[in-house]
Amino acid sequence: MSTDHPPHSLERVRAEIDRLDHEIVRLLGERYRRVLEAARLKAEVLQVAAPERQRPVIARAEARALEVGLPPQVAHAAYAALIAEFVRLEEQVFSAHRDAQEESA
Ligand SMILES: C=C(O[C@@H]1C=C(C(=O)O)C=C[C@H]1O)C(=O)O
């Protein structure tokens, strides 16, 4: 279904939303794998949250939202939630790594 032929029924709109969600989650999976790579490149848990990096990432998402006609507060809320969860997962990578080191010591 292309955007040249907008869907007219609720069913068709929902089918298009489902198709987009499929792609969005695929992209989130790619992003998650890069976040794990970033975690592996950090020397200590204090580097995980990196607020100085979070701010421009969220600002860029808001600016991109404006370009594509998405209310920027939606991009802000989505990215703040995503990053909070990614930070939590990165912290788990660190504690698992620390536990493994302690066990082998
Ligand atoms: C991926 C990183 O780690 C965390 C996750 C971020 C993200 O999901 O964009 C950004 C900064 C950090 O809070 C990073 O430092 O780049």
The ligand as an SDF file (V2000), in Angstrom:
LIG
                    3D

 16 16  0  0  0  0  0  0  0  0999 V2000
   24.6530    3.6510   23.1200 C   0  0  0  0  0  0  0  0  0  0  0  0
   25.1610    4.4070   24.1020 C   0  0  0  0  0  0  0  0  0  0  0  0
   24.7850    4.2420   25.4480 O   0  0  0  0  0  0  0  0  0  0  0  0
   23.5850    4.7860   25.9830 C   0  0  0  0  0  0  0  0  0  0  0  0
   22.4620    4.6810   25.0260 C   0  0  0  0  0  0  0  0  0  0  0  0
   22.2370    5.6870   24.1320 C   0  0  0  0  0  0  0  0  0  0  0  0
   21.2740    5.4930   23.0070 C   0  0  0  0  0  0  0  0  0  0  0  0
   20.4790    4.5480   23.0700 O   0  0  0  0  0  0  0  0  0  0  0  0
   21.3270    6.2910   22.0410 O   0  0  0  0  0  0  0  0  0  0  0  0
   22.9230    6.9070   24.2310 C   0  0  0  0  0  0  0  0  0  0  0  0
   23.7560    7.1630   25.2660 C   0  0  0  0  0  0  0  0  0  0  0  0
   23.8350    6.2270   26.4060 C   0  0  0  0  0  0  0  0  0  0  0  0
   22.8380    6.6080   27.3120 O   0  0  0  0  0  0  0  0  0  0  0  0
   26.1950    5.4270   23.8630 C   0  0  0  0  0  0  0  0  0  0  0  0
   26.8310    5.8640   24.8340 O   0  0  0  0  0  0  0  0  0  0  0  0
   26.3910    5.8080   22.7050 O   0  0  0  0  0  0  0  0  0  0  0  0
  1  2  2  0
  2  3  1  0
  2 14  1  0
  3  4  1  0
  4  5  1  0
  4 12  1  0
  5  6  2  0
  6  7  1  0
  6 10  1  0
  7  8  2  0
  7  9  1  0
 10 11  2  0
 11 12  1  0
 12 13  1  0
 14 15  2  0
 14 16  1  0
M  END
$$$$
